[in-house]
């Protein structure tokens, strides 16, 4: 950075009370680390971090939001229309119009696995990792429709190298020419006083900016351009931790194409009205997701004339977008939510501090906050036991054990069929 730029950055740092970063920077001996630190200083939006920190102490209350149920289709009850939608989807898939994105930039703190979550072995007889299970399903769909579906994998700065190394070691599961990696954005973490933390590696402590960062990263990394070169028109975006994720679904795609919408999402019906999951809804007339923490008991329990929950369609991070919608969503900034987390850091005296309770704020964008940019969205209810087996916790609900059972049950079922 030239002198003038540096002075500019210095002014900003002081204006936003982050002077400790300059003190730290001035004492860095290792030239390589110093250069990286300088680069971080240049790229951090100090004003944004300051405003996000200030919001952490404010109650999150969205006034003037009109929440309504959203229409959905049940895949089981499409009747004669099933084949019709499927036909439209199959034609588009065969024409190479679909790409899959897997979001694998998360930290997987609840699971506690050392290494990227996608490298986790859920304990199947085959000992395949989540990445391999996902790749298997893409390859199988590709064979079925006579195409090779390009696979875009979002990593984070924290796990990018390890993820790529894992793919190299496993020879990309035989899918190398279709795999494209891109790295999501990150934001600094701050302590309870709003001071940006220094991490163990001597650099500013930054954390992935949430799954909502996927749109912007797809645009910035030029993956959207690559998709267009490949003739892609529709993009499925899902998480890495659902071992039953069905990335290639002609019914979902056909429905979206026929209904002329730019986004579609799959839901599973809530296990009970108070299940701790977000549910699809409309906010101020636009598609959205209402979180379990936002919903009143009365709304959670409300039913329609047929006895179905009005807010019963859980959002399971399985969504499909037209590529122009991704470009639009990737250009509009999303709000950031704060999460209070445990973060190891280096204090002023240079000591490494390993906290045993949360001590720092992390800022994350949520994927569904962008749904409001879409005029409308098609929601397709699918069967939980066929498409949703998340691996979130080390034990208990949504654990390797529950995912393994669901996976084995489904595959046993498929064999018998
Ligand atoms: P989760 O919200 O479950 O987070 O992510 P996580 O990182 O896997 O687990 P915890 O909360 O730390 O225990 C849902 C999906 O979104 C991806 C995850 O990799 C997972 O596939 N994700 C999440 C990202 O790609 N980037 C992020 O910044 C956050």
Boltz pocket constraint, residues with backbone or C-beta under 6 A from the ligand:
constraints:
  - pocket:
      binder: B
      contacts: [[A, 103], [A, 104], [A, 105], [A, 106], [A, 107], [A, 108], [A, 109], [A, 110], [A, 111], [A, 117], [A, 154], [A, 184], [A, 208], [A, 209], [A, 210], [A, 211], [A, 238], [A, 239], [A, 240], [A, 241], [A, 317], [A, 364], [A, 391], [A, 392]]
      max_distance: 6.0
